[in-house]
Amino acid sequence: MKCHTLFPTVLYSDKVEENLRLNLLSLCDKFIAKTDENLLNIKNFNSTLHGDEELRKEINEHPIIVETFEYIKDSIIQFLSMRQQPYNEEDLNPYGFFSDMKQHAYLRKHAHRDCRFSGIIYLEIGEDVPSLIFHDPRPVLHVEPSRYQTLPVVPIEPQEGMLLLWDHWLEHEVYQKTNNNPRKSFTFNI
């Protein structure tokens, strides 16, 4: 487990067990094959995000997903404890979806609503796939540069098995993918 200080917040990073990653990857392929939905209607970005209600329910109630959510909840509790923030475990109600990013797909800058935290687990990652880019939410100050100045964006290079967890309001994006190497993931909100 690692925490990376980003702007005025912290990004939690961990690595899931290989067996869990492989089980999630198998589910990703299974559920993506059941839908022709694209993530946010972006071509070449197949996902189960919108899908029909039955498919969403099947995914979020699958025993492997339930196990994954327990792992994620434990991670959030560690994350909140490190930040010395109070929490009510009953308020941690995760839901998630799978996605498979193909060549030419991208994800516009956005933040997640109706949740407290967002996150991702990278299931299969090929070479030269785009990073997840986090944007500094603070307004730009027009002052002389100093050694304390931070970058306006921070890229996080995806790695197989990597779990990332962040505050829901932190804007992020993925630049256009220039190859067809795999970039499969399980994204979740809590």
Secondary structure, DSSP 8 states (H G I E B T S, - for coil): -EEEEETTEEEEEEE--HHHHHHHHHHHHHHHTT---BGGG-TTEEESSSS-HHHHHHHHTSHHHHHHHHHHHHHHHHHHHHTT----GGG---EEEEEEE-TT--EEEE---SSSEEEEEEEEE-TT---EEEE--S----S---TT---SEEEE---TTEEEEEETT--EEE----S---EEEEEEE-
